């Protein structure tokens, strides 16, 4: 049996006003779709102080948004391959943040209980690419 599921690949806005609309869209999807759901990509949100080195403090809006995602039943996937997913590319005043995430609801976790998310090494982007494995034989941790 093949059960349909939804994946939302996101790149969140940097602008505060646009973030509010962006995050509100998840609540709209949750009210219209009741099946397995995965959201992954660049949320552009630093939620906890442990997710940053350098730069501005944690955005209170980001914490409110992550709480809203929690309210609709989203659970964060553990990401392997480093603590941070973005850096500013500078040798002085370097900033590292974890702003890329994967989150899924319980229905999705029931389908893919062994799923893992991995960060690959940086390429030409300032974000590390994300790799989702829904049925890994072993955890893939890039060197």
C-alpha positions in Angstrom: 0.0 0.0 0.0 1.3 3.4 -0.9 0.2 6.1 1.4 0.5 9.7 0.1 2.5 12.2 2.2 3.4 15.8 1.9 6.9 17.4 1.8 7.3 21.1 2.0 10.7 22.3 1.0 11.2 25.9 2.3 13.5 28.8 2.2 12.3 31.2 4.8 12.3 35.0 4.3 14.8 37.3 6.1 12.3 40.2 6.5 10.4 40.1 9.9 7.0 41.0 8.4 7.4 38.4 5.7 8.4 35.8 8.3 5.0 36.2 10.1 3.1 35.5 6.8 5.5 32.6 6.0 5.0 30.9 9.3 1.3 31.4 9.2 1.2 29.4 6.0 2.2 26.3 8.0 -0.9 26.6 10.2 -3.1 26.9 7.1 -1.5 23.7 5.5 -2.0 21.9 8.8 -5.7 22.8 8.8 -6.2 21.5 5.3 -3.9 18.4 5.2 -4.2 15.7 7.8 -1.7 13.1 6.6 2.0 12.5 7.0 3.9 15.8 6.5 7.6 16.7 6.4 8.9 20.3 6.3 12.6 20.8 5.5 15.0 23.5 4.3 16.2 26.9 5.2 13.9 28.2 7.9 16.3 31.2 8.4 15.5 31.1 12.1 17.9 30.7 15.1 15.8 29.4 17.9 18.3 28.4 20.7 21.5 30.1 21.8 23.3 26.7 21.2 22.4 27.1 17.5 24.7 30.1 16.9 28.2 31.3 17.3 28.5 35.1 16.8 26.0 37.5 15.3 22.8 38.7 16.7 20.9 37.1 19.6 18.2 34.6 19.2 15.1 36.0 17.4 12.1 36.0 19.8 9.9 35.6 16.7 11.7 32.4 15.7 11.0 30.9 19.1 7.4 31.8 18.8 7.3 30.2 15.4 9.0 27.0 16.5 6.4 26.8 19.3 3.6 27.2 16.7 5.2 24.3 14.7 5.2 22.3 17.9 1.5 23.1 18.4 0.7 21.6 15.0 2.6 18.4 16.0 5.9 18.9 14.2 8.9 17.2 15.7 12.5 18.1 14.6 14.6 15.5 12.9 18.1 15.2 14.3 20.6 16.4 11.7 24.0 14.8 11.5 27.1 16.4 10.0 27.8 19.3 12.2 26.1 21.7 14.6 25.7 24.6 12.2 24.2 24.8 8.7 25.1 28.3 7.6 28.1 30.6 8.0 28.9 34.1 6.7 32.0 33.1 4.8 34.3 35.6 6.5 37.7 34.9 8.1 37.2 37.7 10.7 33.9 38.2 12.6 32.8 34.7 11.6 29.3 33.7 12.3 27.9 30.1 12.4 24.1 29.4 12.7 21.8 26.5 12.5 19.0 27.9 10.4 18.2 24.8 8.3 15.9 22.2 9.8 13.7 19.2 9.1 10.4 18.7 11.0 7.7 16.1 10.6 4.4 15.2 12.2 3.7 11.9 14.0 2.0 10.4 10.9 5.2 10.9 8.9 7.3 9.4 11.7 5.1 6.3 11.7 5.9 5.9 8.0 9.6 6.6 8.4 10.7 5.8 11.9 14.4 5.4 11.0 14.6 8.6 8.9 17.8 10.7 9.3 18.8 14.2 8.0 22.4 15.0 7.2 24.2 18.2 6.4 26.8 17.8 3.6 29.9 20.0 3.5 29.5 23.5 2.2 29.6 24.0 -1.6 29.1 27.3 -3.4 26.2 28.2 -1.1 26.5 29.6 2.4 24.0 26.9 3.5 25.0 23.3 3.8 22.9 21.0 1.6 20.5 18.7 3.5 20.1 15.0 2.7 17.1 13.1 3.8 17.3 9.3 4.1 13.9 7.7 4.9 15.2 4.2 5.4 18.9 4.3 6.2 20.9 1.2 6.9 23.3 3.2 8.9 23.6 6.9 9.8 25.4 8.9 7.2 27.8 11.3 8.7 29.8 13.4 6.2 33.5 14.0 6.9 
